[in-house]
Amino acid sequence: MAQLMQNPLSVHKFPLQVRIAEFSSAKTLQWPPQMLRQKLRNNRISAVLEIGQSPVISESEIAINDSNNGSASGVKSAAMSPGVMEVDSLTEADLKKHGLRHTRRTKLVCTIGPACCGLEQLEALAVGGMNVARINMCHGTRDWHRTVIRNVRKLNELKGYAVVISMETEGSETYMGDLGGAASVKAEDGEVWTFSVRAFNGSLPPHTIQVNYDGFAEDVKVGDELVVDGGMVRFEVIEKQGPDVKCQCTDPGLLLPRANLTFWRQGRLVRERNAMLPTISSKDWLDIDFGIAEGVDFIAISFVKSAEVIKHLKSYIAARSRDSDIGVIAKIESIDSLKNLEDIIKSSDGAMVARGDLGAQIPLEQVPSVQQHVVQLCRQLNKPVIVASQLLESMIEYPIPTRAEVADVTEAVRQRADALMLSGESAMGQFPEKALAVLRSVSLRIEYWCREEKKHESMYLPDIATSLSDSVSEAICNSAAHMANNLEVDAIFVYTRQGSMGSLLSRCRPDCPIFAFTSSTSVRRRMNLQWGLIPFRLDLSDDMESNINRTFALLKARGMIKSGDLVIAVSDMLQSIQVMKVP
């Protein structure tokens, strides 16, 4: 058992020792992976790693049963009644056109805003590859967000998509106002602007910006540097007049509604005020209640300082909605987040590297290494991670990205982040569909190149299980991923009720796609955030053979797999690994 629990991605060696059961006799052979693969191709057999019944066999001893001789674990070719299987049209079309091994593994997140909030626009994004629709409670009214949520739900129901809905809180940081309704305003070099905490009747005076923090005028000092949206625009404080602060623009740029504000004194970030504010504001709690009522899939918390905030929110969600499985995503965007990073990620259901705000609190040259560290840590802890902010910033105004932006996207794909996120590019940009198309095409190309050229660096994956049952599931998934790479199988099928084994397989980042079958609509959506998982909704039985037969019949009927494809199947209903050809 101890050998079985080790990480096979780092310790498993071929040739594989195989125990063959043939009626009442058995013998041991040494088969290299290519020979084993050929035998699997030429004979309809299944390899089963059985756990639970004694004796327990090691990961290098896999019982092979010939299904042509009536094995119970073989796949029967008898016709099955079709049943119902939910899969989106984009996935189906991609599988038919490009085949199993050319599917996109990196998931794509689109922030929904005025540029893409209609039903037809949302469908265009879904067709273009959007896996997650993000709504940001910094902008818009709850009624507006409710309409977006229901449009996405309608799209999922009518078209079979599994688009995830992620709601993001505003947080207790300092923000600008809504710019009097303008989509953006240009601040020119040398201009003097007024930052005020006053409430204005009617339209704002020219060159005036409202600030959401009442103590702003008291906290800043003449000579402080005011940084907007992580450095997109910079001002110097030149005068204080009661509730108004006069600032001169030193770095011109585009001011956007609800942009984050930080201020620096003598080259250091002023953090005393932030430390006194709660992570979740009173407005955030009302927004969270709204998200629970609307049944969002994830709630992302801004400016997380500690794991206790995540735990408190999870308890609150559980108390308010006992049947809910809403996940909590921690936004990593502050120095406080980095100080408590591992505890925060362990407590959360995922993380987001919000590089824009993070770059306003740490030196810019540190952002790439922090991104890589967060991505690797999330994978080790089996938490999905989103790389966000300024991926294709120029496409807010232009139809093509800069080459540097493409290189940035490439690096995130090579780090094997679960998802990449568009912010202003989709929410208010002029070319949301083109920006999404760039993310999709770059992801596909770089993933394919890395697989073909073996450019991915191996990563040590520590044991994360906390019980014997979890340890068994973890070992099965590690072994299945390792076998899939060595045998060059076409796909891994995972049958999972709660999505846990799908998540464990995603963590391993195998070369082949992972077909994840579940009975739960909400679990199907949540799995759509994770790297490499193609989620299907299918009524599952406790009979593993029946599930496999049904999926083979349904997928073949719709042209998504073909006879002769080599598949590994695992399940959390029957802890086993089965290797088989599609009949």
N, C-alpha and C positions, 0 to 999 in steps of 0.2 A: 504493500500500500504506500509506503514511503516513497518508493521509486515512482509510483504512478502519480503522486502529487507534485513531483518536480515539473518544472517548466520544459515541455518537450521542444519548444522553439529553440532552446539553447543547448539541451543535453541529448536529444534524440539523435541517434546515428544509424545510418543504413550501412550494409544491407539489412533488411527487415527480417526478423526471425518469425516465421509463420507456422502456426499449428493447423494442420488440415484434418478435418473430421470427415471420414469417408465410411459411412455405415458404422461398423463396429470397430474399425481399425483407425489408427492415427499415426502420423509420422511427422517429423520436423524437417523443414527444408530451409535453405538460405537463398532468398530471391533478392536481387538488386531491384531498385524501384522501376527501371524501364521494363524488366521482365515481368514484374508483378502487374504493371500497368497493362502490358500486352495481354496477359492472362485474363485480366479483368475485362479488357476490350473484347476478347475472343469468346469468353464464357460468361454466361449470365449467373454471376455469383455475388454473394454479399459478404462483406467483412464485418464482424460484429465484436465490439469490445464490451463484454458483459460485466456489469458491476452490480453488486447487491446480493447475488447468490454466491455462496462459497463453493469452490475456491475462487478467490479474486485473481485474475490473470494480469500480468504486467502489461504495460503499454507496448512492449515489443513482442507480445504474444497475442495474435489476433485470430480468433476462430473463423475459419473460412468454410462456409456451407454452400454446396452446389444447389442452386435453386431449381435446376433441371431435375434433380433427384428428389424433389418434394420437400425441400427445406422449408421450415416454418418462417424463416427470416427472408426467404426469397421474394421477389416481386412477381406476382401473377400477372399474366397478360389478359386475363378475362376482362370483358367489357364491364365498366362500372356505370352506374347512373350518373349523369353529368353533375348535378348539384349546382351550387352557386359559389363563385369565387370573385372577390372584389379586387381589381387592379386597375390602375389608371391607364388611359389610352396612350399616353406618352411612353410609359414603360413597355407596354405591349408592342407599340410600333418600333421602338428601339431594339427590342429583342428579336423581332421578326427581321428587321433590316440589317442589324449589325452583328447579331449572335450574342452568345452568353458572355464571352470574355471581353467585349468592347462596351460594356455599360459604364456609366459614370459612377464613381464611388464617393466623390466629395459632394456634400449636400450644399444647397444654395438658399440663402435667406434674403428676402426682399422686404425692406421697410415700406409700409403702405402709407401713401400720402395723397395729396390732391392730384398728382400726375398719374395715379394708377389705382384709384379706389373704386371705380365702377365695375359691374359684374363682367362686362366684356373685357375690360383691361385686366382684371384679375385672372380671367381665363387665359388671356394671351400670355401672362406671366407663368401660369401653370403649364401651359403648352411649351413654353420656353425653358422649363426646368425648375421653376420655383418649388422648393420643398417646404419652406417655412415662410409664413406671412407674419411680419413683425409689426405690431402697433405700439407706438410710443406715446405714453400718456402726457408727455411734455407738450404735445400739440393736439389741437382739436378738442371737441366736446365729447362727452360720453355717448351722446346720441349718435354722433358721427362715427365713433368707434364701434358702436353697436351695429350700425348698418354694415360696416366693413366685415365684422365678425360673421354676421348672418349671410352676407354675400359669399364669403369663403365656405361656410357650412353648406350653402346651397350648391356651390360648385362641387364640393366633395360628394354630396348626395346624388346629384344629377349626372356627374361625369365620372364618378368612381375614383377621384383623386383622394390623396391622403395628406393634403396640405395642413401642416401644423400651424396653430395660432399661438404666437408668443406675445404676451403683453409686458411692456417694460414700464416700471415706475419712474417718476421724475426724480426722486431723491431729495435730500435736504441741502443740496449745494446751492450756490448763488447762480442765478440765471438771469438773462435779459428777458424783457417782455416780448410781445408779439409784433413789435415794429409798426403798430397801427394798422395791421392787416396786410402790409407789404410782404411779398415773398422773400425779398432780400433788399439790402441797401448797401451801396458802395461807400466806404469810408476812405477819403483821400488823404494823402500825406500832408500833415500840418493843420488839418481841420480841427476845430475845437468842438467837442461834443459834451453834452450834459447827461450824466448818469444820475437818475433821481429815484427816490423811493416814494415820491408823491403820487397820489391818484389824480389823474387828469380827467376833466369833463370834456367830452368831445375828442377831437383829433389831437395827436401829440404835436407840440411845437417842433419846428425844424431842428434837426441834429440833436434830438432828445431821445434817450433810451431809459425805459423803466427797469428797475432792478427789484427782484422779489424779496430781498433780505432787508428788513427794516433797519438793522443796525449797520448797514453798509457805509453810510456817510461818517459814522463815528469811528469805524474800524480802520478805514484807509487814511493814509497820511500823504501830504504833499511830497512828491518825488517817487511815490510808489509806481510800479509798472502794472498796468491792468492788461491781462492776457485774455483774449476772447477765443473761445472754441479751440483751445489747445495751441494757440499761436497763429491762427489764421489772420488775426488783426491785433495790433498792440497799441496801447495808449499810455501816456504818462500823466499822472495826476498833477495838475498845476494850480488848482484852487478849490477850496471848500466853502460853500455858501449854504449853511443850514442843511436841509435835506438833499441839496444838490451838490454834485461833485463835477467840476470842470476838468476835462481831460483832453490832451492834444494827441492826435494820431501820429504815431512814429513809424508804424509798419502798416501801410494801407492794405485793404482787402475787402472781402464781401462779408457783411454782417447778416446773419441768419436769425430768424425768430427762435427764441428760447435757447440761445447759445449759452454754453457754460462760461462762467467768469471766474478767474483766479487772479490774485494779486501778489506781487513779489516785492520784497524790500531788501535792498542791498544784496541782490542776487540770490535771495532765498525765499522759498514759498512761505507765505503767511498761513499757518495751519491752525492757529489757536482757536479761531472761531469754528472751523469745521469740526474740531474734536468735541465741541460742546453740543453740536446739533445731533438729533437722532438720525439713524440711517433711514428709517421709514417715517415720513412726515404724516401729519394728520390727513393731508390730501391723499397721500399714498395709500393709507388705510381705506379710504373711501374708494379709491381706484381698485384696490385689491378685492374689496367686496363686490365691485362691479365685475371684475374678471371672474370671480368664483360663480356669480350668478349667471354669467354668460357662458361658462364652461370652457374657458380657454385651456390650452394644453400645458403651457408653461407661463410662469410669472418670473420676469427677470428683475432683480433688485439692483438698483444703482448705488454705487459708492459703498459697497459692503466693507465694514471695518472688522468684523469678527464672525466666527462661526455661530455665536449665540443668536445673532440676528436671523440667520437661516433657520436654526432650530425653532426659534420662537414663531417664525412665519409658518413653518410646516405644521406646528401644533395648532396654530390659528386656523389654517386651511382645513385640517382634519376635523376640528371642532365645528366649523361652519358648514362643511360639506362632507359628511361621513362616507359617502359613496364616491367622492372625487379622487382622482389620481393625478391632480395637477402637480407638475414638477416645478422646482425652484432653481433658477439659474442665477449664479453669482457673477455680477459684472466686476471684472478686475480692472480698475481704472484709477487707483489711488495708492499712495505710499502705505496707507494703513492696510489695504488689501494685500500688498506684497509681504508685509510683516507677518501676517497670519495666513499665508497662502494655502499651505497644505491642509490646515484645519478647516478653512473655508470650503475648499474643494471637496474634502471628505464629507462635509455636512450637506452639500448641495447635490442637485441632480444634473449639474452641468455648469459650465463656465463660459464667459465671453471675455476675450481680450479686447477691451475697448481702447484702442491705441491712441485715439485722439485726446481724450481727457488724461490718459496715462502719460502721454508725452508732454502734458502741461505740468506734471508733477515730478517727473524724473528727467534727467538729461536725455536729449533725443537719441544720442548714440547708444543708450542702454535699451531702448525700446525693442530692437530686433532680438537681442539675447533674452529679454524678459518674455517676449512672445514665444520663442522656442522652448524656454523652460516651462511655461504654463501649458503649452501643447503637450509636451512630453509627460509632465506630471499628471495631467488629466487622463492621458492614455494609460499610464501605469495604474491609476486609481479607478479606471473604468468609468470615466465621466465624459460625456460628449463635450467638445470645446469648439467654440465659434471664434474665428478671427474676424474682427470688425474694424471699421473706421478707415475711410480714405483709400480704399482699395482701388477705386476707379474714379477718384474725385473730379478729374478733368471732364468726365463724361456727363457731369451735371450740365455743362454748356456745349460740349463738343461731341460729335458722333463717333469718334474713335478715341481710344485711350493713348496715353504716352507709353513709350517703350519701357520706361522705368516702372510704370504701374503694372504692366504685364509681367515684368520681372518680380515684382512684389507678390502678385497673385501666384506666380510659379513657385516661389519660395514657400508660401503657405501650403500649397498642394504637396510639395515635396516633404514638408514636415508632417504631412498626413493628418492635418486638422480635420475634424469631422465636417465642419461647415465654414463657408465664406459668406460674408454679409455685405449687401448693398445698403447704404443709408440714404443720403441725399440724392444719390444717383437714381434711385427708383422712386423715392418719395416725392421729389419736386423737380427732378431733372427733366431735360427735354427729350432724353432718349432712354427711358427705363428698359424697354425690351432689348435694345442694342447692348446696353450695359450688361444685362443678364446673359445675352448671347455670348459676350466676351468671356464672362466667368465660366460659362458652360464649355465653350470650345477650348479654352486654355486648360481647364481641369481635365477634360478628356485627353488632350494631346499629351500633357505632362504625365498623367497617370499611365498612359500606354507606353510612353518612352521609358519611364522608370521601371515598369514591369519587364519590358523587352531587354533593356540594358542592365537590369539588376542593380539599379542605382539606389535602392532603398537600404539604409543602414539598419542592421539588426538592433533591436532594443530589448534590454532585459525587462521582463514583466514579472514583478514580484507577486507572490501569492497574496490574494486579497480576501479569500474566503474566511468566514467566521464560524462555519459549522461543517460537519462531515459531509452533509448533503451538498452544500455549496462547493466544497473542495472537489467532490466527484464531478459536479457540473463544470467547474473550472478546468479540471484535468481533461475531461472529454473534449471541451472546446479547443483547448490548446493542442491536443493530439489531432483533432479533426483538421485544424488549420494547417498544422505541419504536414499531415498526410496529403492534404489538398495541394500544397505547393510541390511536394516531392513527386506525387503521382500526376500532377498537371491535370487535375479534374476540371470539369467545365463549370461546376457550381456546387455550392453547399446548400442543402435544404435543412432548415431548422424549424421544428414544430414547437411552439412555445406559448404558454397561456399568458404569462405576465411580461414576456419580452426579455427576461434575464439572460437566457442562453443566446439569444440574438445579440445582446449587448456584449457578452463575453467573446463571441466570435468576431464581432466588429473590432474589439480591442486588439485581436491578433493580426488584423490587417492582411488577410490572405490574398493571394493573387487573383482568385476567382470571385465572382459575385456571390452574395449570400441571399438566398430566397428565404424570407422569414414569414412563416404562416402562423396566424393567430386567430382565435375566435372573437377577440375583442376589437371593436372599432377604435376605441381610444388608445389601446396598446399599439395598434397598427400605425396610428398617426404619430405617436411618440417615437416609435422606431424609425420614422422617416427623417429624424434629425441625425441619426448615427451613420457613420462612415460605412459604405459598402452594403448596407441592408436594403433590399428591395421588399417592402412589406406587402403582404397579401392578407385579406380577411377571408377566412374559410372556417366553416363549422367543423371543429376537430372532434374526433372520438378518442376513446382511450386505447383503441386498437391501432398501433403504429403502422402495421401492414396496410390496414384500410386507408389510413391517411395518405400513405405514400402512393398507393394505387390510384386514389382519387386525384391527387395533385398531378401525377403523371398523365392521367387521362385528360384532365382539364387543360393542362398546359400544352399537351400535344394537339388537342383539338383546336386550340387558338394559335398554334404555330409558334409558341414561345420556346419550346424545346423540341428535339427530334430524336428519333430512335438512334441509339448508339452513343448519345451523350453520357459521359461518365459523371456520376453524382455521388457525393457523400451526404448522408442524412443523419441528423442528430435530433434528439428530442428531450424535453424535460419531463415528458410523461413516461418514457422508457429510457433509462440512462444507458444509451448505446451509441455506437458508431456503425453505420452500415455503408458499405461501398458497393455501388451497383451501376449497371448500364440501364439506360432508358430502353424499355422493350419496344 
